[in-house]
Amino acid sequence: MINQFDSPTMKRSVFVSTGYLFIVSLVLLFESCQMARNSDISEHMQQANELSERLLLLDGHIDWPSRLIYRPSNVLIESSIGDFDVIRAGKGGLNAVMSVVYISPDIDIEEGRKMADNQIHTIDSLISGNPGLLAYAKTPEEVRLNFEKGLLSLPFVMENGAPIGDDLNYVDYLADKGFIYITLCHSITNKISDSSYDTNRAWNGLSPFGFEVIDKMNLEGIMVDVSHSSEKASIQAAMHSKAPVIASHSATQKYVPGYERNLSDTLIKLIASKGGIMMVNFGSSFIDATCKKSWDYLWNLKDSIGVSVWSPEGKTYVEEYSKSNQVYSNASRIADHIDHIVKIAGIDYAGLGSDFDGIGPSQPADVPDVSAYPNLIAELLERGYSEDDIEKVLSGNFLRVWEETLAISDSLKHL
Ligand SMILES: [Zn+2]
């Protein structure tokens, strides 16, 4: 009798069947773990959706007004153009959008002021034409009241103080229009501040006039935004400003080492010690070093192969490239940056500054636009953030800094 195990066929089939059973049990184990995780996630998703509806959710930096110049769309209806429209904002539970009046860094003061007025006009006409849907908000109180009424607040903010020129009266002009923060510079060093992207460090930080601009912003109750400034200028701004400073759309250098546009640990600790806030940028190239490498290449396609990432050919190229390279990050990595700020500074100093409509098409895969905040909230729940913690990140911290800025302005005006 041939021992069944002597039969090569039997041996193989026994081996195959034991191997198969082993693999099946591994697969079952994996699937049951996966099911547990999926049920965790879906449980968290449900809670995340509920929180996004119930809590005031504020995004510190969305470039929709200038995006309309380059890629027009009707933001009152759901669109696949750009990252923001009011319908997708509603789906994402978004209640307040810091609406960025962006000033190209390579134009003169007069053109800059025209560019500002055009975008101010765009926001004005949208709000005044849709009073049941949208609202101005010049104070945190107005944001809260609008939220209670179900209105989407669109506070004005300026990215790049270049149109100030040498004229502090322009800060009064912006204050009158209701601007709540000014990003000191953009990608080129201007008359106020050295830029993190510019090798020309004309001021070794802030210019002498830059310090005056900060004094004037403190007086007028306009928050000082150090996103884009060089490390040295950011440190000087945080040290000099009487009100806490903000970084409206910066991630941390923890996951993109040496990237000066992001926040170093020194800066994170300093901004927190002055009571400010750091609002995490969602761009894949801001939050992940490997993705940044991909985008450093992809943003330059126009120069290397004559194709823009915005063109249909460019989009196809990016999709092909993403099959063998990491191009898109995710909500989990955004949460890593929030975790890092919380770990080294505390829960009172983190916020969200997606930079939507300024980072396209490098949005994270699972947070592609303003409809997707619940995916990030679910990630925070998964990591054990309490509802109070999440409320601080979604809006509480920013509203606190804004309130304090207005209180300091009040006390300076009554000196
Ligand atoms: Zn920016």
Residues whose N, C-alpha, C, O or C-beta is under 5 A from the ligand:
A	BS01	ZN	none
